Amino acid sequence: MEKRDRELFARLALINHEYGDIVLHLLSIQYDETEFARSLRTLGEAHTQLGHELTERAVELTKEGLEP
């Protein structure tokens, strides 16, 4: 496992660890639609970016494994 793989997992672990606080924050601001939308967008973008990076890394490993 390379350093960048460990860094990806560390970011994923951090998001997983913070889920409870994130959900409580979203529940506490649910009636402020602007802030609620902003927080949802931030969370979604963080997940999207990390998801893309994880997927790209998997593709790299698959391609590396197929090369002679």
C-alpha positions in Angstrom: 0.0 0.0 0.0 1.4 3.3 -1.0 1.4 6.6 1.0 -1.4 8.0 -1.1 -3.6 5.0 -0.4 -3.0 5.5 3.3 -3.9 9.2 2.9 -7.1 8.3 1.0 -8.1 5.9 3.8 -7.2 8.5 6.4 -9.6 11.0 4.8 -12.3 8.4 4.5 -11.8 7.5 8.2 -12.1 11.2 9.2 -15.3 11.6 7.3 -16.7 8.4 8.9 -15.6 9.6 12.3 -17.3 13.0 11.9 -20.6 11.7 10.5 -22.4 12.0 13.9 -21.4 15.6 14.3 -22.2 16.4 10.7 -25.7 14.9 11.0 -26.4 16.7 14.3 -25.3 20.0 12.7 -27.6 19.4 9.7 -30.5 18.6 12.0 -29.9 21.8 14.0 -29.9 24.0 10.9 -32.6 22.2 8.9 -35.0 25.2 9.1 -32.4 27.5 7.7 -32.7 26.4 4.1 -29.7 28.4 2.8 -27.3 27.1 5.5 -28.8 23.6 5.2 -28.3 23.5 1.4 -24.7 24.9 1.8 -23.8 22.3 4.3 -25.3 19.5 2.2 -23.4 20.7 -0.8 -20.1 20.8 1.1 -20.7 17.3 2.4 -21.7 16.0 -1.0 -18.7 17.6 -2.7 -16.3 16.2 -0.2 -17.8 12.7 -0.7 -17.8 13.1 -4.5 -14.1 14.2 -4.6 -13.0 11.4 -2.3 -15.1 8.9 -4.3 -13.5 10.0 -7.6 -10.1 9.7 -6.1 -10.8 6.2 -4.7 -12.2 5.1 -8.1 -9.3 6.6 -10.0 -6.9 4.7 -7.7 -8.7 1.5 -8.3 -8.5 2.0 -12.1 -4.7 2.7 -11.7 -4.2 -0.5 -9.8 -6.3 -2.5 -12.3 -4.5 -1.2 -15.3 -1.1 -1.8 -13.6 -2.2 -5.3 -12.9 -3.1 -5.9 -16.6 0.2 -4.6 -18.1 2.9 -7.2 -18.9 
